[in-house]
């Protein structure tokens, strides 16, 4: 048992487990601002199942890398 506040990874994992417990499949736990929200997996691919590239600034990618460490 750890004696510290939950990390972002802990919170995302808990949210994902909650979605499954609620029967909410086809979504992933995602960060929107400071909130953890479900993101539909179908929005990650086009009609042919090909992965959709999202436009992210280098600064946003750098911030995501910092937050996930």
C-alpha positions in Angstrom: 0.0 0.0 0.0 1.3 3.4 -0.9 0.8 6.4 1.3 0.5 9.1 -1.2 -2.2 10.7 -3.4 -3.3 8.8 -6.5 -1.2 9.6 -9.6 -2.7 10.5 -13.0 -2.1 6.9 -14.1 -4.0 5.7 -11.0 -6.9 8.0 -11.8 -7.1 7.0 -15.4 -7.0 3.3 -14.5 -9.8 3.7 -11.9 -11.9 5.6 -14.5 -11.4 2.8 -17.1 -12.4 0.2 -14.5 -15.5 2.2 -13.6 -16.5 2.4 -17.3 -16.2 -1.4 -17.5 -18.2 -1.9 -14.3 -20.9 0.4 -15.7 -21.0 -1.6 -19.0 -19.6 1.3 -21.0 -17.4 -0.4 -23.6 -15.8 1.1 -26.6 -14.4 4.1 -24.7 -11.1 4.9 -23.1 -10.4 7.1 -20.1 -8.9 10.4 -21.4 -7.8 13.7 -19.9 -9.8 16.8 -21.0 -8.4 19.8 -19.1 -8.3 18.6 -15.5 -11.2 16.2 -16.0 -11.1 12.5 -16.8 -13.8 11.8 -19.4 -14.7 8.8 -21.7 -13.4 9.1 -25.3 -15.2 6.9 -27.9 -12.7 4.6 -29.6 -14.6 4.8 -32.8 -13.3 8.4 -33.1 -9.7 7.1 -33.4 -10.3 5.4 -36.8 -12.0 6.3 -40.1 -14.7 4.3 -41.8 -12.0 1.9 -43.2 -10.6 1.3 -39.7 -7.5 3.3 -40.5 -6.0 5.3 -37.6 -6.8 9.0 -37.7 -3.9 11.4 -37.2 -4.7 14.1 -34.7 -3.2 17.6 -35.0 -1.2 18.3 -31.8 1.3 21.1 -31.3 4.8 20.1 -30.2 4.1 21.9 -26.9 1.0 19.8 -26.3 2.9 16.6 -27.0 5.7 17.8 -24.6 3.1 18.6 -21.9 1.5 15.1 -22.3 5.0 13.5 -22.0 5.6 15.5 -18.8 2.2 14.6 -17.3 2.6 10.9 -18.0 5.9 10.6 -16.2 
